């Protein structure tokens, strides 16, 4: 059974058309006036976030060790409470 792609891509006005397989894409056209300037506050925030860890590697290592030794205990009540809280947040977000 052959499935055909019946949806045709519609080009966006002002954008170069996408290249077909085996063809080179046209060179991108950039206006010389296009620029973005970040605020000093955002630059400072970006700098502080880039120097910090996304998660606590020490804590992750402790949890891995506890799991491998069989001493990691899951509190099902806490998991359920957090799950319900997440669902409430999601529902409230949809109602806005």
Backbone as a ProteinNet text record, in pm:
[ID]
protein_1_A
[PRIMARY]
XXXXXXXXXXXXXXXXXXXXXXXXXXXXXXXXXXXXXXXXXXXXXXXXXXXXXXXXXXXXXXXXXXXXXXXXXXXXXXXXXXXXXXXXXXXXXXXX
[TERTIARY]
83.9	0	88.6	64.6	144.3	68.1	135.8	75.5	129.6	39.8	81.8	67.7	155.4	149.7	56.5	-66.7	-163.4	-159.9	-83.7	-73.5	39.7	8.5	108	154.7	283.7	339.5	308.6	257.4	227.4	339.9	405.5	515.2	465.1	544.9	513.4	562.9	477.2	520	647.6	740.9	866.9	974.8	940.8	1040	1081.2	1205.2	1253.6	1192	1156.1	1096.9	1197.8	1145.7	1232.5	1287.8	1410.5	1474.8	1420.4	1403.1	1361.6	1485.7	1465.2	1579.3	1665.3	1794.3	1888.8	1917	1844.4	1867.6	1927.8	2002.1	2058.9	1954	1951.9	1859.3	1909.5	1818.1	1861	1925.7	2014.9	2085	1984.5	2002.3	1912.5	1934.5	1825.6	1832.2	1816.9	1913.6	1909.1	1916.9	1831	1834	1943.6	2013.3	2123.6	2073.1	1945.1	1890.3	1843.9	1837	1788.8	1892.6	1852.6	1942.1	1858.9	1916.1	1850.2	1947.4	1897.9	1980.9	1917.3	1992.6	1943.5	1964.9	1871.3	1885.4	1998.8	2050	2158.6	2112.5	1986.7	1932.6	1928.3	1885.9	1880.7	2020.4	2115.3	2253.8	2309.8	2281.6	2329.1	2264.1	2134.1	2063.7	2120.9	2144.4	2201.2	2339	2419	2553.2	2546.9	2457.1	2448.3	2393.6	2298.9	2244.3	2344.9	2428.3	2524.7	2635.1	2657.4	2762.8	2711.9	2579.4	2525.9	2485.5	2479.5	2442.1	2290.3	2244.6	2102.2	2042.6	2119.4	2074.6	2192.6	2162.1	2262.8	2323	2442.9	2505.8	2537.2	2567.5	2595.7	2470.9	2356.1	2229.7	2191.4	2213.4	2184.1	2269.8	2396.6	2486.5	2440.1	2394.2	2343.7	2221.3	2130.8	2008.6	2042.4	2134.3	2176.4	2234.3	2316.9	2378.6	2271.8	2175.1	2068.2	1984.2	1956.4	1878.8	1955.5	2084.6	2164.1	2179.5	2175.6	2187.7	2052	1944.4	1810.6	1758.3	1816.3	1768.6	1688.4	1658.9	1579.8	1431.8	1365.1	1223.6	1139.9	1033.8	941.8	824.2	789.3	674.2	555.5	467.8	358.5	261.5	242.8	153.3	208.8	339.1	400.9	396.4	420.6	413.9	272.3	171.7	32.5	-2.8	41.2	13.4	75.2	198.7	265.8	199.9	155.9	87	-44.1	-120.4	-245.8	-220.7	-116.7	-82.8	-48.5	25.3	60.8	-63.4	-154.7	-278.6	-360.5	-369	-442.7	-381.6	-250.2	-181.9	-211.6	-210.2	-239.4	-382.6	-475.6	-617.1	-638.1	-578.1	-591.5	-528.8	-419.9	-354.2	-441.1	-520.6	-609.2	-729.6	-771.7	-890.2	-862.3	-738.4	-704.5	-724.3
-116.7	0	123.4	212.1	332.6	449.3	524.2	641.2	764.3	844.7	964.4	1086.1	1179.6	1304	1398.8	1410.6	1495.4	1638.9	1665.5	1801.3	1872.8	1982.3	2061.6	2174.3	2196.7	2304.7	2437.8	2530.6	2663.5	2755.9	2821.6	2910.5	3032.9	3078.8	3197.2	3317.8	3420.5	3538.8	3598.1	3629.9	3690.1	3590.2	3461.1	3357.8	3288.7	3246.4	3171.2	3033	2975.8	2841.8	2737.5	2631.8	2523.6	2447.4	2400.4	2325.4	2184	2130.2	1991.5	1904.4	1777.9	1690.6	1688.7	1699.1	1699.3	1837.4	1938.9	2075.5	2157	2258.6	2348.2	2450.7	2483.5	2584.8	2721.9	2814.4	2948.7	3017.7	3108.9	3181.3	3264.1	3266.4	3343.2	3492.1	3564.3	3708.7	3771.7	3850	3914.9	4064.9	4135	4280.9	4332.6	4435.3	4491	4559	4597.6	4669.6	4578.2	4446.6	4354	4336.7	4366	4344.4	4331.5	4265.6	4246.5	4290.7	4366.7	4414.1	4367	4291	4242.5	4348	4355.3	4449.8	4405.1	4498.2	4466.8	4362.8	4374.2	4278.8	4138.9	4126.6	3996.4	3940.6	4026.2	3981.6	3926.3	3994.8	3948.3	3815.2	3802.4	3677.8	3563.4	3589.2	3487.3	3443.9	3538.8	3508.7	3424	3458.5	3382.9	3242.8	3228.5	3095.9	3006.8	3064.7	2983.6	2929.2	2994.5	2948.9	2852.3	2835.9	2745.4	2612.7	2510	2377.2	2368.5	2288.5	2270.7	2184	2090.4	2004	1975.2	1924.8	1895.5	1757.6	1756.2	1628.3	1542.4	1605	1530.2	1456	1525.4	1463.6	1349.4	1368	1262.5	1139.6	1160.3	1048	974.9	1051.5	989.2	902.9	955.1	880.3	754	766.2	648.5	541.1	582.7	489.6	422	500.8	445.7	345.2	375.1	282.2	152.5	163.3	42.5	-42.8	20.8	-53.8	-98.4	-57.7	-98	-21.7	93.1	170	292.6	309.8	424.1	393.2	473.8	451	560	518.3	612	633.3	759.4	793.6	812.4	711.7	720.7	835.5	871.2	983	1114.8	1134.7	1256.8	1261.7	1147.9	1141.5	1176	1119.4	1145.7	1292.4	1350.6	1492	1581.6	1552.8	1633.5	1616.2	1495.7	1469.5	1548.1	1545.5	1621	1771.3	1819.6	1961.9	2000.6	1914.7	1940.4	1943.2	1848.8	1845.1	1970.8	2013.7	2137.7	2257	2266	2375.8	2372.6	2253	2239.4	2278.9	2237.7	2272.4	2422.3	2484.3	2628.8	2704.1	2652.4	2716.6	2714.6	2610.5	2600.1	2692.1	2720.5	2802.6	2950.8	2989.9	3133	3182.7
0	0	0	-92.8	-103.9	-42.7	41.3	103	32.9	-20	-91.5	-1.4	-19.5	55.5	-18.8	29	-38.7	11	115.4	168.3	96.6	35.4	-36	55.1	58.7	139.3	72.9	151.6	100.8	142.3	45.7	81.2	157.9	251.1	328.8	251.1	235.6	160	217.9	131.3	175	207.8	215.6	244.1	115.7	111.7	-3.7	-0.3	-114.8	-115.2	-69.9	-7.8	39.9	-79.1	-64.6	-172.5	-176.7	-296.9	-311.7	-295.3	-265.6	-245.5	-371.2	-350.8	-462.6	-517.5	-470.6	-516.8	-404.2	-441.8	-341.4	-301.5	-173.5	-125.2	-167.6	-201.7	-238.5	-119.5	-147.7	-41.6	37.3	168.1	253.2	232	234.9	216.7	353.7	394.8	524.9	505.7	575.6	569	660.2	616.5	694.5	821.3	825.3	939.2	1052.5	1028.9	1130.4	1240	1365.2	1479.1	1606	1704.6	1833.4	1941.6	2037	2148.1	2278.2	2358.5	2486.1	2593.6	2687.1	2797.1	2889	2966.5	3059.9	3162.3	3206	3303.3	3244.2	3119.2	3054	3031.7	2996.8	2978.7	3109.2	3221.5	3352.2	3389.8	3361.2	3390.2	3307.4	3178.8	3091.1	3140.8	3183.3	3232.8	3360.2	3452.7	3578	3554.5	3461.1	3432.4	3360.7	3277	3203.2	3293.7	3406.1	3495.9	3602.8	3614.1	3716.1	3653.7	3737.4	3690.9	3678	3585.1	3563.7	3674.7	3724.4	3833	3924.9	4042.4	4144.3	4116.8	4059.4	4022.1	4144.5	4255.2	4377.6	4423.3	4419.9	4462.2	4368.2	4239	4141.4	4169.4	4199.9	4231	4357.1	4457.8	4581.1	4553.2	4470.1	4438.2	4358.9	4262.1	4185	4277.3	4371.1	4465.1	4550.4	4599.2	4682.3	4603.9	4478.3	4394.6	4374.7	4343.1	4317.7	4443.2	4560.7	4686.7	4740.5	4674.7	4719	4838.5	4869.2	4984	4944.8	4817	4772.5	4792.2	4872.6	4901.6	4835.2	4769.4	4705.3	4798.7	4819.7	4901.6	4807.2	4795	4698.3	4725.1	4851.2	4883.6	4831	4845.4	4795.7	4642.6	4578.5	4432.8	4385.8	4451.8	4414.9	4435.4	4547.4	4573.7	4466.8	4429.9	4328.3	4191.3	4161.1	4035.2	4029.2	4136.6	4141.5	4129.2	4193.2	4184	4039.8	3971.4	3831.6	3744.1	3767	3688.9	3714.3	3839.4	3870.8	3797.3	3797.7	3727.4	3577.6	3520	3376.8	3344.9	3429	3406.4	3418.7	3519.3	3537.2	3421.1	3366.6	3253.1	3128.3	3109.9	2993.5	3006.7	3129.9	3152.1	3132.7	3129.6	3116.4	2977.9
[MASK]
++++++++++++++++++++++++++++++++++++++++++++++++++++++++++++++++++++++++++++++++++++++++++++++++

